[in-house]
Amino acid sequence: MADQFLPVLLVLAIATFTAIVLLGLAALVSQRSRHNAEAKRESYESGVPLLDRAQKRISIRFYLVALLFVVLDVEVAFLYPWAVTFKELVGGNSLVMFWDMVAFIAFLAVVYIYLWRKGVFDWGRRVTKAAALESRGPE
C-alpha cells in the first residue's frame, strides 16, 4: 500500500525543495531598494500619478448591467447549441426538448421583465413634460 504513495511523496518532496531553493536564491540575489520605498508603493497608471481616490462608490446600475450581460451570456450559451442540433434532438418525433427550451425561454422572459422593471434598459434620463416646461423658463 505504501508503495503506491511513494511516487506521489517523492514528487511533493522535489516540488517543496525546488520552491525553497528558488525563494532562497531570490532573497539572496535580489537588489535591495536604497531609495525611499514609499514612492514605489504608490499606485499609478501608465506612469501618471492618481488624480483621486480609488475607493469610489459605484452605481447600482453597473451591477444591473452586469446581471443583464450574464443573462444574455447564459441565453446564448444554451440557445445556440440547441438550435444547431435541434433536428437531431427531435429525431424520434419527441417534442420534449422543444418544451424544455420553451420553459427555459419563459424563465429568461421573467428575468428580462424583472430587469426591465428595475430600469436596466433605461440608459438615459427620462424627461417628463413638467420637467421640460420648467427647464424652458417663463415665456
C-alpha positions as CSV (number, residue, x, y, z in Angstrom):
1,M,0.0,0.0,0.0
2,A,2.8,2.4,0.9
3,D,4.5,1.6,-2.4
4,Q,1.6,3.3,-4.3
5,F,2.1,6.6,-2.5
6,L,5.9,6.7,-2.8
7,P,6.0,8.4,-6.2
8,V,3.5,11.0,-5.0
9,L,5.5,11.7,-1.9
10,L,8.7,11.9,-4.0
11,V,7.1,14.5,-6.4
12,L,5.9,16.5,-3.4
13,A,9.3,16.5,-1.8
14,I,11.0,17.6,-5.0
15,A,8.4,20.4,-5.5
16,T,8.9,21.6,-2.0
17,F,12.7,21.5,-2.2
18,T,12.6,23.4,-5.6
19,A,10.3,26.1,-4.2
20,I,12.5,26.6,-1.1
21,V,15.7,26.8,-3.2
22,L,14.1,29.3,-5.7
23,L,12.8,31.5,-2.9
24,G,16.1,31.4,-1.1
25,L,18.0,32.3,-4.2
26,A,15.7,35.2,-5.0
27,A,16.1,36.6,-1.5
28,L,19.9,36.3,-1.7
29,V,20.4,37.7,-5.2
30,S,17.7,40.3,-5.4
31,Q,18.6,44.0,-5.2
32,R,17.5,45.9,-2.2
33,S,15.9,49.3,-2.6
34,R,18.2,52.1,-1.3
35,H,15.7,54.9,-2.2
36,N,12.5,55.8,-0.5
37,A,10.3,52.8,-0.8
38,E,7.2,54.8,-0.1
39,A,7.2,56.3,-3.6
40,K,7.4,52.8,-5.1
41,R,4.4,51.6,-3.3
42,E,2.1,54.3,-4.6
43,S,-0.4,53.3,-7.3
44,Y,-0.1,54.8,-10.7
45,E,-1.4,54.0,-14.2
46,S,0.8,54.4,-17.2
47,G,3.3,56.5,-15.2
48,V,0.7,59.2,-14.3
49,P,0.0,59.8,-10.6
50,L,-3.5,59.2,-9.4
51,L,-5.9,62.2,-9.5
52,D,-8.3,61.0,-6.9
53,R,-9.0,58.1,-4.6
54,A,-9.7,54.6,-5.9
55,Q,-12.4,53.8,-3.3
56,K,-15.4,55.4,-5.1
57,R,-19.0,54.4,-4.9
58,I,-20.2,52.6,-7.9
59,S,-23.7,53.0,-9.1
60,I,-26.0,50.1,-8.8
61,R,-26.7,50.4,-12.5
62,F,-23.3,48.9,-13.1
63,Y,-24.3,45.7,-11.3
64,L,-27.6,45.6,-13.1
65,V,-25.9,45.9,-16.5
66,A,-23.5,43.1,-15.4
67,L,-26.5,41.0,-14.5
68,L,-28.0,41.7,-17.9
69,F,-24.8,40.6,-19.5
70,V,-24.8,37.3,-17.5
71,V,-28.4,36.6,-18.5
72,L,-27.6,37.2,-22.2
73,D,-24.4,35.1,-22.0
74,V,-26.3,32.2,-20.5
75,E,-29.0,32.5,-23.0
76,V,-26.6,32.4,-25.9
77,A,-24.6,29.5,-24.3
78,F,-27.7,27.4,-24.2
79,L,-29.7,28.5,-27.2
80,Y,-27.1,28.3,-29.9
81,P,-26.0,24.7,-29.5
82,W,-29.7,23.7,-29.0
83,A,-30.7,25.5,-32.3
84,V,-27.8,23.9,-34.2
85,T,-28.7,20.3,-33.1
86,F,-32.4,20.7,-32.9
87,K,-33.3,18.4,-35.8
88,E,-31.0,15.6,-34.4
89,L,-32.5,16.1,-30.9
90,V,-36.1,15.7,-32.2
91,G,-35.3,12.8,-34.4
92,G,-37.8,10.5,-32.7
93,N,-40.7,12.9,-33.1
94,S,-40.4,13.7,-29.4
95,L,-41.1,17.3,-28.5
96,V,-39.6,17.0,-25.0
97,M,-36.5,19.0,-26.0
98,F,-38.7,21.7,-27.6
99,W,-40.8,22.1,-24.5
100,D,-37.7,22.2,-22.3
101,M,-36.4,25.1,-24.3
102,V,-39.8,26.8,-24.2
103,A,-39.6,26.6,-20.4
104,F,-36.1,27.9,-20.5
105,I,-37.1,30.9,-22.7
106,A,-40.1,31.6,-20.4
107,F,-37.7,31.7,-17.4
108,L,-35.5,34.1,-19.3
109,A,-38.5,36.2,-20.2
110,V,-39.3,36.5,-16.4
111,V,-35.7,37.6,-15.8
112,Y,-35.9,40.2,-18.6
113,I,-39.2,41.5,-17.2
114,Y,-37.6,41.9,-13.8
115,L,-34.6,43.8,-15.3
116,W,-37.0,46.0,-17.3
117,R,-39.0,46.8,-14.2
118,K,-35.7,47.7,-12.4
119,G,-34.9,50.2,-15.2
120,V,-31.8,48.4,-16.6
121,F,-32.8,49.2,-20.1
122,D,-33.3,52.9,-19.4
123,W,-29.9,54.2,-20.5
124,G,-30.7,57.9,-20.3
125,R,-32.7,60.1,-18.0
126,R,-36.4,60.4,-18.9
127,V,-37.6,63.9,-19.4
128,T,-41.2,64.4,-18.3
129,K,-43.3,67.2,-19.8
130,A,-43.3,69.1,-16.5
131,A,-39.5,69.0,-16.3
132,A,-39.2,70.1,-19.9
133,L,-41.5,73.0,-19.3
134,E,-39.6,74.1,-16.1
135,S,-36.3,74.0,-18.0
136,R,-37.6,76.4,-20.6
137,G,-38.4,79.1,-18.1
138,P,-41.0,81.8,-18.4
139,E,-42.1,82.7,-21.9
